[in-house]
Amino acid sequence: MQSQNPLIADFVKLANSAAGTFAGMTREAREAARERAKEAFGGMDFVTREEFDTVKAMAAKAREEAEDLKARVLALEAKSKP
């Protein structure tokens, strides 16, 4: 049979309470940091991946068209020179 030492029982209760308090503080700190990050990044205008990919495709198409037009202009200039 185990004998119940009140000093050890009180120490165990204190350790359990401290662990619970520490876990709660950690959880609150994490939530506070997450909230601050949301506030900080919320005011910035970030684009979605879809928007980025769409604009990237548009730029690539515009670049190709510019290359084609440049080639046509050079060909026309070559024809018009005597």
C-alpha positions as CSV (number, residue, x, y, z in Angstrom):
1,M,0.0,0.0,0.0
2,Q,1.2,3.5,-0.8
3,S,1.2,6.0,1.9
4,Q,-0.1,9.5,1.0
5,N,2.4,12.1,1.8
6,P,0.6,15.5,1.8
7,L,3.7,17.4,0.9
8,I,4.2,15.2,-2.2
9,A,0.5,15.4,-3.1
10,D,0.6,19.2,-2.9
11,F,3.8,19.3,-5.0
12,V,2.1,17.1,-7.7
13,K,-1.0,19.4,-7.7
14,L,1.2,22.5,-8.0
15,A,3.2,20.9,-10.9
16,N,-0.1,19.9,-12.7
17,S,-1.5,23.4,-12.2
18,A,1.7,25.0,-13.5
19,A,1.7,22.7,-16.5
20,G,-1.9,23.6,-17.3
21,T,-1.2,27.3,-16.9
22,F,1.9,27.1,-19.1
23,A,-0.1,25.3,-21.8
24,G,-2.8,27.9,-21.6
25,M,-0.3,30.7,-21.9
26,T,1.3,29.0,-24.9
27,R,-2.0,28.7,-26.6
28,E,-2.9,32.3,-25.9
29,A,0.5,33.6,-27.2
30,R,0.1,31.5,-30.4
31,E,-3.4,32.9,-31.0
32,A,-2.2,36.5,-30.3
33,A,0.7,36.1,-32.7
34,R,-1.6,34.7,-35.3
35,E,-4.0,37.6,-34.9
36,R,-1.2,40.1,-35.2
37,A,0.0,38.5,-38.3
38,K,-3.5,38.6,-39.8
39,E,-3.7,42.3,-39.0
40,A,-0.3,43.1,-40.4
41,F,-0.8,41.2,-43.7
42,G,-4.4,42.0,-44.0
43,G,-3.7,45.6,-45.1
44,M,-1.4,44.5,-47.9
45,D,-2.7,43.7,-51.3
46,F,-1.5,40.2,-52.2
47,V,-2.6,38.5,-55.4
48,T,-3.9,35.0,-55.5
49,R,-1.9,32.3,-57.4
50,E,-4.7,32.3,-60.1
51,E,-4.4,36.1,-60.7
52,F,-0.6,35.8,-60.9
53,D,-0.7,33.0,-63.4
54,T,-3.3,34.8,-65.5
55,V,-1.2,38.0,-65.7
56,K,2.0,35.9,-66.4
57,A,0.2,34.3,-69.3
58,M,-1.0,37.6,-70.6
59,A,2.6,39.0,-70.4
60,A,4.0,36.0,-72.3
61,K,1.3,36.4,-75.0
62,A,2.1,40.2,-75.3
63,R,5.8,39.4,-75.5
64,E,5.2,36.9,-78.4
65,E,3.0,39.4,-80.2
66,A,5.6,42.1,-79.8
67,E,8.3,39.7,-81.3
68,D,6.0,38.9,-84.2
69,L,5.3,42.6,-84.9
70,K,9.0,43.4,-84.7
71,A,9.7,40.7,-87.2
72,R,7.0,42.1,-89.5
73,V,8.3,45.6,-89.2
74,L,11.9,44.5,-90.0
75,A,10.6,42.6,-93.1
76,L,8.6,45.6,-94.3
77,E,11.6,47.9,-93.8
78,A,13.8,45.5,-95.7
79,K,11.4,45.4,-98.6
80,S,11.1,49.2,-98.8
81,K,14.8,49.9,-98.9
82,P,16.3,50.0,-102.4
